[in-house]
Amino acid sequence: MMRALGRTLALAVTLALTQVASGRAADSIRLAVQKTGTFSWELAAIRASGLDKDADLSLEVTELASPEAGKIALRAGSADIILSDWLWVSRERALGAKLTFYPYSSALGAVMVPAASPIKTLADLKGRKLAVGGGPIDKSWLLLQARMKQDGIDLKSEATIVYGAPPLIAAKALDGEMDASLNFWNFCAQLEAKGFRRLAGIEDILPKLGAKGAVSAVGYVFDESWAASHREAVARFIAMTRKAKQLLVTSDAAWEKIAPLTGTSDAVMLKTYRDRYRDGIPRRSIADEEADARVLYRVLAETGGRDLVGPAAELDPGTFYHAVPGD
């Protein structure tokens, strides 16, 4: 807790020092953002509270249809920052692209079942129909498989697995077509608000796989050479986003302002979104995050193979960005 407080204070000082630069033009940062993603919620909170102006930053936002489009924009040089995961960053680094990652959220998916389901434990998934949002090398699915193999259960062969796009999987779960589903956290929140039960969150199984705390799977991703030449702007950007997260933790009024972006007006669902988002805000040091990511990378490499991680058996050094005050 003290470490997290110290980091927040250091970042706040960085943000406050930008006020002396009010006489010059704001630094511009180009963001490629999935239109329906949670990053758009954070950006809306930033703009509504004027945090971008306080940080002396001009945020140029391009809305895209998918995470893959963001990766293309970053690699093409048409965006400075996107959201992605450290696994992709490490793979790209192993292939020669020097990208780097700073934690955004540790919110992960979960295995969801109907409230009255007889499935009480993960072992009960044997012989059942399990829908997986994503595909065969979805990271949460691979981590779940690795955990179950520790108990001698090969879910891939001992359950009926159906893959699909996350929105489709959520819809099929609501229609009762599946015994259980594994999906991204926001779709799990939708099911939870409709009365579904969390059988297990992926974060719950990580300790058994060697992690010592919550691990941010998703983060801000940018080119390390760009970061080196825009070091102060990057520090102010991260300080600004931390202030936005703190605002969304402490202020329900701030949530009311961004509620239209969530796509629902249902009070129960909005509360579930809010609570799960807050649970996923990173609170650990970068060193601790990176240490656990390194452990989980090995698990994923063993389970997913080269199709997932590429040529590197270990998390690439430099995957995590360390040049932020207080980290």
BELQUIMO-V278596 format. One line per field, one symbol per residue. phi: phi as a letter, one per 30 degrees, with the letter a starting at -180 (. if undefined). psi: psi as a letter, one per 30 degrees, with the letter a starting at -180 (. if undefined). burial: 1 if it has 16 or more other ideal C-beta (glycine too) atoms within 10 Angstrom, else 0. Layout:
# BELQUIMO-V278596
phi->???
psi->???
burial->???
This chain:
# BELQUIMO-V278596
phi->.ddddddddddddeddddddcddcdddcbcccbdecddddddddddddcidddddhbcccccdbdaddddddddddicbcbbcacdddddddddcjcddbbbecacdbdadcbeecdddcbddddeicccccdjbdcdddddddedddddciccddccbccbcadedddddddddidbdabcbddddddddddcjdcddadeddcdedcjdcadcddcadbadddddddbeddddddddddddddddddcbddddddceeddibcdddddddeeddddddddbcddddedddddddeddddddcideccidcdbedejecdcdbejd
psi->eeeeeeeeeeeeeeeeffffgfflkkkkkkkjkkeglfefeeeeeeeefgfeeefhkjjjkkklfleeeeeeeeffggkeklkalfeeeeeeefgfjillkkkekgklalkkllegkfjflefffkgljkkkkbafgkeeeeeeeeeeffggkjeeffljkkllkeeeeeeeeefgflelkjlleeeeeeeefgglkjekkefffeefgfkfakkjfklkklkfeeeefheeeeeeeeeeeeeeeeefefjfeeeeefefffglgkeeeeeeeeeeeefgkkglleeeeeeeeeeeeeeeeeefaffefbfkflkkkfekkfhkkf.
burial->000000110111011001000000011011111100111111111110101101111010100100101110110000111111111111111100001111111111111111000010010110010111110001111111111100001011001010010100110110000111111111111111110110111110110010100111111111110110010011111111111110110000011011101101000011011101100111111101111111111011101100011101001100111001111
